[in-house]
Amino acid sequence: MEKFKNYTILYVEDDEGVRTINSRFLNRMFNKLYEAKDGEEGLALYKKYHPDIILTDIQMPKIDGITLSKKIRKTDQITKIIISTAFSDKDYLLEAVELRLEKYIIKPLTSRNLIPALTKAVQSLEKEKEIKIELGEDFYFDNTTSLFYFHEKVLELNKKELLFLKLLVLNKKRVVSYEEIEQYVWEDEYMSLNSLRTTIGFLRKKIPFNCIKNISNMGYKLKLEN
């Protein structure tokens, strides 16, 4: 349970009474809790804060839980998503599998069904998290500080450079799309290809060797070989 404090969670629930009760419980468990009253607000909070775990109801106004999950999964395969619903539906279950959801919980939420789901999500995050990710000789990313080091000294990167390189490192086994980069690095700003190339150009001059590979018409990928 102590490891829960290392992570953040977004709770999306349209029933105010239910949300209030469960939020008290979640707030005690996690480092930070974000609350949303519907899927639209949930999506906005996700884009702003990038929580580690999302716990969402299915039936909600504006954007339902499945649609919310689909929008997130278009650019994010890392965040753990748990869906809760008042009923069991085979079609929903099938969609849940396709969306790589961590768990599908039948309401009401209780410690009996919620804690195992949250524990599973945290265990998955722990397995995926490497404290020290080696990128080259004396060049590494430290997950505990979210900083890059070369010869044990912190690399001086600006915010966009740091977020871009971190995004590649945390998704080192795949190509990161332009859409993901815009959402994660530029956040609410518009990202032009020129501004992206400029950021990467300055970044390449600061890192000890070129570990950034462009995949034509797709995005960028981390190249670990020196």
C-alpha positions as CSV (number, residue, x, y, z in Angstrom):
1,M,0.0,0.0,0.0
2,E,2.9,2.4,0.6
3,K,3.9,2.2,-3.1
4,F,0.5,3.9,-3.9
5,K,2.0,7.1,-2.6
6,N,4.4,7.2,-5.5
7,Y,1.6,7.6,-8.0
8,T,-1.2,9.9,-9.1
9,I,-4.7,9.0,-9.9
10,L,-7.6,10.6,-11.9
11,Y,-11.1,9.6,-10.7
12,V,-14.0,10.3,-13.1
13,E,-17.5,9.8,-11.7
14,D,-20.7,11.8,-12.5
15,D,-22.5,10.8,-9.3
16,E,-21.4,13.5,-6.8
17,G,-22.2,11.4,-3.7
18,V,-20.3,8.4,-4.9
19,R,-17.4,10.5,-6.1
20,T,-17.1,12.3,-2.7
21,I,-17.0,9.0,-0.7
22,N,-14.5,7.3,-2.9
23,S,-12.4,10.4,-3.3
24,R,-11.7,10.5,0.4
25,F,-10.4,6.9,0.2
26,L,-8.3,7.5,-2.9
27,N,-6.9,10.8,-1.6
28,R,-5.4,9.0,1.4
29,M,-3.9,6.3,-0.7
30,F,-2.2,8.3,-3.6
31,N,0.3,11.0,-3.9
32,K,-2.2,13.2,-5.8
33,L,-5.9,12.8,-6.7
34,Y,-7.6,14.6,-9.5
35,E,-11.4,14.5,-9.7
36,A,-13.7,14.9,-12.7
37,K,-17.5,15.0,-12.8
38,D,-17.8,13.7,-16.4
39,G,-15.6,12.4,-19.3
40,E,-15.1,15.8,-20.9
41,E,-13.6,17.2,-17.7
42,G,-11.7,13.9,-17.2
43,L,-10.1,14.2,-20.6
44,A,-9.0,17.8,-19.9
45,L,-7.5,16.8,-16.5
46,Y,-5.7,13.9,-18.1
47,K,-4.1,16.1,-20.8
48,K,-3.1,18.6,-18.1
49,Y,-1.7,16.3,-15.4
50,H,-0.9,13.0,-17.1
51,P,-1.9,10.8,-14.1
52,D,-0.4,7.4,-13.6
53,I,-3.8,5.7,-13.1
54,I,-7.3,6.5,-14.3
55,L,-10.4,5.2,-12.5
56,T,-13.5,6.0,-14.6
57,D,-17.2,5.2,-14.6
58,I,-18.7,4.1,-18.0
59,Q,-22.1,5.8,-18.1
60,M,-21.4,9.5,-17.9
61,P,-22.6,12.7,-19.7
62,K,-20.7,14.3,-22.5
63,I,-18.0,11.6,-22.9
64,D,-18.6,8.1,-21.5
65,G,-15.8,6.0,-20.0
66,I,-15.2,3.8,-23.0
67,T,-14.9,6.8,-25.3
68,L,-12.6,8.5,-22.8
69,S,-10.4,5.4,-22.8
70,K,-10.3,5.2,-26.6
71,K,-9.2,8.9,-26.8
72,I,-6.5,8.3,-24.3
73,R,-5.3,5.0,-25.9
74,K,-4.9,6.8,-29.3
75,T,-1.7,8.3,-28.0
76,D,-1.0,6.7,-24.6
77,Q,-0.4,3.0,-23.9
78,I,1.2,3.5,-20.6
79,T,-1.4,5.0,-18.3
80,K,-3.3,2.4,-16.3
81,I,-7.1,2.6,-16.8
82,I,-9.7,0.9,-14.6
83,I,-13.3,1.1,-15.5
84,S,-16.3,0.8,-13.2
85,T,-19.9,0.1,-14.1
86,A,-23.2,-0.7,-12.5
87,F,-23.8,-3.6,-14.8
88,S,-22.0,-6.4,-16.7
89,D,-22.1,-6.2,-20.5
90,K,-20.3,-8.5,-22.8
91,D,-19.8,-5.8,-25.5
92,Y,-18.2,-3.5,-22.9
93,L,-16.0,-6.3,-21.8
94,L,-14.8,-7.0,-25.3
95,E,-14.0,-3.3,-25.8
96,A,-12.2,-3.3,-22.4
97,V,-9.9,-6.0,-23.6
98,E,-9.1,-4.1,-26.9
99,L,-8.3,-1.0,-24.9
100,R,-5.8,-2.7,-22.7
101,L,-7.7,-1.7,-19.6
102,E,-6.2,-2.8,-16.3
103,K,-9.5,-3.9,-14.7
104,Y,-13.3,-3.9,-15.2
105,I,-15.1,-3.5,-11.9
106,I,-18.8,-4.0,-11.2
107,K,-20.2,-1.4,-8.8
108,P,-20.5,-0.6,-6.0
109,L,-16.9,0.2,-5.4
110,T,-15.7,-1.3,-2.2
111,S,-12.3,-2.1,-0.7
112,R,-12.9,-5.7,-1.7
113,N,-13.0,-5.0,-5.4
114,L,-11.1,-1.7,-5.7
115,I,-7.9,-2.4,-3.8
116,P,-7.1,-5.5,-5.9
117,A,-7.6,-3.5,-9.0
118,L,-5.5,-0.6,-7.8
119,T,-2.8,-3.0,-6.6
120,K,-2.7,-4.6,-10.0
121,A,-2.3,-1.2,-11.7
122,V,0.5,-0.2,-9.3
123,Q,2.3,-3.5,-9.7
124,S,2.2,-3.0,-13.5
125,L,3.6,0.5,-13.1
126,E,6.4,-0.8,-10.8
127,K,7.4,-3.5,-13.3
128,E,7.6,-1.0,-16.1
129,K,9.5,1.5,-14.0
130,E,13.3,1.3,-14.1
131,I,15.0,3.5,-11.6
132,K,18.1,4.0,-13.8
133,I,17.7,3.7,-17.5
134,E,21.1,3.4,-19.2
135,L,21.3,5.2,-22.6
136,G,25.0,5.0,-23.2
137,E,28.3,5.1,-21.4
138,D,27.9,7.3,-18.3
139,F,24.6,8.6,-19.8
140,Y,21.4,7.7,-18.1
141,F,17.9,8.8,-17.1
142,D,16.9,8.6,-13.4
143,N,13.2,7.9,-12.9
144,T,13.3,9.1,-9.3
145,T,14.4,12.6,-10.3
146,S,13.1,12.6,-13.9
147,L,16.4,14.0,-14.9
148,F,19.2,13.0,-17.4
149,Y,22.8,12.6,-16.2
150,F,26.1,12.4,-18.0
151,H,29.2,11.6,-15.9
152,E,27.0,11.9,-12.8
153,K,26.2,15.5,-13.7
154,V,22.7,16.7,-14.5
155,L,22.3,17.6,-18.2
156,E,21.0,21.2,-18.5
157,L,17.9,20.9,-20.7
158,N,14.9,23.2,-21.1
159,K,11.4,22.0,-20.3
160,K,10.5,20.9,-23.9
161,E,13.9,19.2,-24.4
162,L,13.5,17.3,-21.1
163,L,9.9,16.3,-21.8
164,F,10.7,15.1,-25.3
165,L,13.6,13.0,-24.3
166,K,11.8,11.6,-21.3
167,L,8.8,10.7,-23.6
168,L,11.2,8.7,-25.9
169,V,12.9,7.0,-22.9
170,L,9.6,5.9,-21.3
171,N,8.5,4.5,-24.6
172,K,11.8,3.2,-25.7
173,K,10.5,0.0,-27.4
174,R,8.3,1.8,-29.9
175,V,7.8,4.9,-32.1
176,V,6.3,7.9,-30.4
177,S,3.9,9.7,-32.8
178,Y,3.8,13.4,-33.6
179,E,0.4,13.6,-31.9
180,E,1.8,12.1,-28.7
181,I,4.7,14.5,-28.8
182,E,2.5,17.5,-29.3
183,Q,0.2,16.4,-26.4
184,Y,2.9,15.5,-23.9
185,V,5.6,18.2,-24.7
186,W,3.6,21.1,-26.1
187,E,0.6,20.4,-23.9
188,D,-2.1,23.0,-24.8
189,E,0.1,24.8,-27.4
190,Y,0.2,24.1,-31.2
191,M,3.3,22.3,-32.3
192,S,4.6,23.0,-35.8
193,L,7.1,20.6,-37.4
194,N,9.6,23.5,-37.5
195,S,9.4,24.1,-33.8
196,L,9.8,20.4,-33.1
197,R,12.8,20.1,-35.4
198,T,14.3,23.2,-33.7
199,T,13.9,21.7,-30.3
200,I,15.4,18.4,-31.4
201,G,18.3,20.2,-33.1
202,F,19.2,22.0,-29.9
203,L,18.7,18.8,-27.8
204,R,21.1,16.8,-30.1
205,K,23.8,19.3,-29.3
206,K,23.4,18.9,-25.6
207,I,23.3,15.1,-25.3
208,P,26.6,13.0,-25.5
209,F,25.5,11.1,-28.6
210,N,22.6,11.1,-31.0
211,C,20.0,8.7,-29.6
212,I,17.1,10.3,-31.4
213,K,15.9,8.6,-34.6
214,N,13.3,10.0,-36.9
215,I,10.8,7.5,-38.4
216,S,9.5,9.1,-41.6
217,N,5.9,10.1,-41.5
218,M,5.4,8.5,-38.1
219,G,7.4,10.2,-35.3
220,Y,10.6,9.5,-33.3
221,K,12.2,6.6,-31.5
222,L,15.0,6.1,-29.1
223,K,18.1,4.6,-30.6
224,L,20.2,3.2,-27.8
225,E,23.2,1.9,-29.7
226,N,26.1,4.4,-29.4
